[in-house]
Amino acid sequence: MRTTRAQHPCCDSSPISAEWLKATHSGYVECQRELVRGLHLVPRPRDARGLFRLRAERWEWSGLSPVLYGYRYSVYLRIARMVLTEKGVTYSQVEVNPFAADMPKQYLDLHPFGRVPALVHGDFALHETEAVTRYVDEAFCGPALQSIEPRQRARMAQIISIIDSYGYVPMVRQVFSQRIFGPCLGRATDEAQLRAGIENSLRVLSALESIAALDGPIAGGAVWSLADFHLAPMMAYFTAAPEGEEAIARHPKLSAWWDVMRQRSSLCETDPGLPDQLGGELLTASAT
């Protein structure tokens, strides 16, 4: 009988039967459900007959706090900060301006594309926002931010992809940049860019409205997921513009979701403010 070994920082190397894992679906489901409690249940054969037990393991390196690199005005940094806050993870933050002409070589070693954010946890370095947030959710104790239900997990992934692929540019780089960034820095609004941003944002909002849950988390179910925390920072920037606030009001499910989400403590605590409140520094966002 072929066996494989569990790879887990808290586990010993007791072999697990691959055939047993495939056959014991109920054990797998039990393991997965424990993720909701912030625990990882690791199956262990008890003896040669294949009897097993489930042992709760906390997958967290308690002596190591992650370091988050990013630009404080970036929506993508805010996404990562929200997830760390939701998980209750203590972390330190290093400011990195992706628009600086003299990007430090040390940071390019972490993120060869010079975007933000990047995360370092002990000897493990990671970039790309979705990779960072999934790692934080799965590597640290705290409330699970991904549903165990396949359809809700798929919907979560779909929403994140829609936001990144189609929402970021019109909602943040066009609407918010033209209506809020520019005026804060004394720049005139490019009305053509603003109109294009609104038009394209409406397509994104309609797509999200068509798949959003009737109430509660946007992907449905009871778990406030990575989809909620990915969309919220972009929605915060988008609705800072009057045109964005008006646009979201046309979409009942998204509007109801936003009325709840905009009051969430993790969103409020990670608000970077505006440049006229912070010495006139450049207000912008960098995608990853």
C-alpha positions in Angstrom: 0.0 0.0 0.0 1.5 3.3 -1.1 1.7 6.0 1.6 2.5 9.7 1.7 3.8 11.8 4.5 2.0 14.8 6.0 4.0 18.0 5.5 3.1 20.3 8.4 5.3 22.3 10.7 3.6 21.0 13.8 3.3 17.3 12.8 5.5 14.3 13.0 6.1 12.2 9.9 3.7 9.4 10.5 2.6 7.9 7.2 -0.9 8.3 5.9 -2.4 5.8 3.5 -3.3 7.5 0.2 -6.0 4.9 -0.3 -7.4 5.5 3.1 -7.6 9.3 2.5 -9.5 8.8 -0.7 -11.9 6.3 0.9 -12.5 8.3 4.1 -14.5 11.2 2.7 -16.3 11.7 6.0 -12.9 12.1 7.7 -11.9 14.6 5.1 -15.0 16.6 5.5 -14.5 16.6 9.3 -11.0 17.9 8.8 -12.2 20.7 6.5 -14.9 21.8 8.8 -12.4 22.4 11.6 -10.9 25.1 9.5 -13.8 27.3 10.6 -12.4 27.1 14.1 -8.9 28.1 12.9 -7.6 24.5 13.5 -6.1 22.0 11.1 -7.1 18.4 11.8 -4.4 16.0 10.7 -5.4 12.3 10.2 -3.1 9.8 11.9 -3.3 6.0 11.5 -3.5 4.5 15.0 -2.3 1.0 14.1 -1.7 -1.5 11.3 -5.5 -2.1 10.9 -5.9 1.5 9.7 -7.8 2.9 12.7 -7.3 6.6 12.9 -7.6 9.6 15.0 -7.8 13.3 14.2 -5.4 15.6 16.0 -5.9 19.3 16.0 -2.9 21.3 15.1 -2.4 25.0 15.1 -0.5 25.9 12.0 1.3 29.0 13.2 4.9 29.9 13.9 4.2 31.7 17.2 7.7 33.3 17.4 7.6 34.9 14.0 5.6 38.0 13.0 5.2 38.6 9.3 6.6 41.8 7.7 4.3 43.5 5.1 5.9 45.7 2.5 3.8 48.2 0.6 2.6 51.7 -0.2 0.1 53.0 2.3 -2.3 54.4 -0.4 -2.4 51.2 -2.4 -5.7 49.4 -2.4 -3.7 46.1 -2.7 -1.7 46.9 0.5 -5.0 47.7 2.2 -6.4 44.3 1.1 -3.5 42.5 2.8 -3.8 44.7 5.9 -7.5 44.0 6.2 -6.9 40.2 6.0 -4.1 40.4 8.6 -6.4 42.4 10.8 -9.3 40.0 10.4 -7.1 37.1 11.4 -5.8 39.0 14.4 -2.2 38.7 13.2 0.5 41.0 14.6 2.7 42.3 11.8 5.1 45.0 11.0 4.9 47.2 7.9 7.6 48.7 5.7 6.8 51.5 3.4 7.7 51.0 -0.2 6.8 53.5 -3.0 6.5 51.5 -6.2 6.7 54.8 -8.2 10.0 55.8 -6.8 12.8 56.2 -9.3 15.3 54.5 -7.0 13.5 51.4 -6.0 15.8 49.6 -3.5 17.4 46.5 -4.9 16.5 44.6 -1.7 12.8 45.1 -2.5 13.3 44.1 -6.1 14.8 40.9 -4.8 11.4 40.3 -3.0 9.2 41.5 -5.8 11.0 41.5 -9.2 8.2 43.5 -10.8 8.4 46.3 -8.2 4.7 46.2 -7.3 3.1 46.0 -3.8 2.5 44.3 -1.5 5.0 41.7 -0.6 5.1 39.6 2.6 8.0 38.0 4.4 7.3 35.4 7.1 10.5 34.0 8.5 12.4 32.5 5.6 9.4 32.6 3.3 8.8 35.5 0.9 5.7 36.0 -1.1 4.2 38.6 -3.6 0.9 38.9 -5.4 -2.0 40.0 -3.3 -4.2 37.0 -3.7 -1.3 34.6 -2.8 -0.5 36.8 0.2 -4.1 36.8 1.5 -4.6 33.0 1.0 -1.3 32.3 2.8 -2.3 34.5 5.7 -5.7 32.9 6.0 -4.3 29.4 5.9 -1.1 29.8 7.9 -2.4 31.6 10.9 -5.0 30.9 13.5 -8.2 33.0 13.6 -11.5 33.0 11.8 -11.4 31.1 8.4 -11.8 33.6 5.5 -12.5 30.9 2.9 -15.7 28.8 2.8 -15.4 25.0 2.9 -18.3 24.8 0.4 -17.0 24.3 -3.2 -19.5 26.7 -4.8 -18.9 29.5 -2.3 -15.1 29.1 -2.7 -15.5 29.2 -6.5 -17.7 32.3 -6.3 -15.1 33.9 -4.0 -12.3 33.2 -6.6 -14.6 34.5 -9.4 -15.3 37.8 -7.6 -11.6 38.4 -6.9 -10.8 37.7 -10.5 -13.5 40.1 -11.7 -12.3 42.9 -9.4 -8.6 42.5 -10.4 -9.2 42.0 -14.2 -12.0 44.5 -14.8 -12.6 46.6 -11.7 -9.4 48.1 -10.5 -8.6 50.3 -13.5 -12.0 52.0 -14.0 -13.0 52.1 -10.3 -9.6 53.2 -8.8 -7.3 54.5 -11.5 -10.0 56.4 -13.4 -12.9 57.3 -11.2 -11.1 57.8 -7.9 -7.9 59.1 -9.5 -9.7 61.7 -11.6 -12.3 62.8 -9.1 -10.3 62.6 -5.8 -6.5 62.1 -6.6 -6.3 65.0 -8.9 -8.2 67.6 -6.9 -6.3 66.8 -3.8 -3.1 67.5 -5.6 -4.4 70.6 -7.4 -4.9 68.8 -10.7 -7.8 69.3 -13.1 -10.1 66.4 -13.6 -10.0 64.7 -17.0 -13.7 64.4 -17.7 -13.2 62.0 -20.5 -11.2 59.6 -18.3 -13.9 60.0 -15.6 -16.7 59.2 -18.0 -14.9 56.2 -19.3 -14.2 55.0 -15.8 -17.9 55.3 -14.8 -19.0 53.5 -18.0 -16.6 50.6 -17.4 -17.3 50.5 -13.7 -21.0 50.0 -14.4 -20.3 46.9 -16.3 -18.2 45.5 -13.4 -20.9 46.4 -10.9 -23.6 44.8 -13.0 -21.5 41.6 -13.2 -21.0 41.6 -9.5 -24.7 42.3 -8.8 -25.7 39.3 -10.9 -23.7 36.9 -8.7 -23.7 38.6 -5.3 -25.6 37.0 -2.4 -28.9 38.5 -1.4 -27.4 39.5 2.0 -24.4 38.9 4.2 -21.0 38.0 2.6 -20.8 38.8 -1.1 -20.0 35.2 -2.1 -22.8 33.8 0.0 -22.9 31.6 3.1 -21.8 32.7 6.6 -18.1 33.3 6.0 -16.9 36.8 5.3 -14.3 35.8 2.8 -11.3 37.0 1.0 -13.7 38.3 -1.7 -15.3 40.7 0.7 -11.9 42.0 1.8 -10.6 42.2 -1.8 -13.5 44.3 -3.0 -13.9 46.6 0.0 -10.8 48.8 -0.4 -11.7 49.4 -4.1 -15.3 50.1 -3.2 -14.1 52.6 -0.6 -12.1 54.5 -3.1 -14.8 54.2 -5.8 -17.6 55.5 -3.6 -15.4 58.4 -2.3 -16.4 60.0 -5.7 -20.0 61.2 -5.9 -20.3 59.4 -9.2 -19.2 56.1 -7.6 -21.7 56.5 -4.7 -24.5 57.2 -7.2 -23.5 54.1 -9.3 -23.4 51.7 -6.4 -26.9 52.9 -5.3 -28.3 51.5 -8.6 -27.3 48.0 -7.6 -29.5 46.8 -4.6 -27.5 43.8 -3.5 -24.1 45.5 -3.8 -25.5 48.6 -2.0 -26.8 46.5 0.9 -23.4 44.7 1.1 -21.5 48.0 1.1 -23.7 49.5 3.8 -22.5 46.7 6.1 -19.0 46.4 4.8 -18.1 50.1 5.0 -18.6 49.9 8.8 -16.4 46.9 9.3 -13.6 47.7 11.8 -10.8 46.2 9.6 -11.8 48.6 6.8 -11.9 51.6 9.1 -8.7 50.8 10.8 -6.8 50.5 7.5 -8.0 53.8 6.0 -4.9 55.5 4.7 -6.5 59.0 4.5 -6.1 61.5 1.8 -3.0 63.4 0.7 -4.2 66.8 1.9 -4.4 65.1 5.4 -0.9 63.8 5.1 1.3 66.6 3.9 0.3 66.6 0.3 2.0 63.3 -0.6 1.1 61.5 -3.8 -2.2 59.6 -3.5 -2.3 56.6 -5.8 -2.6 52.8 -5.9 -0.5 50.1 -7.4 -1.9 46.7 -8.5 -0.2 43.5 -8.0 
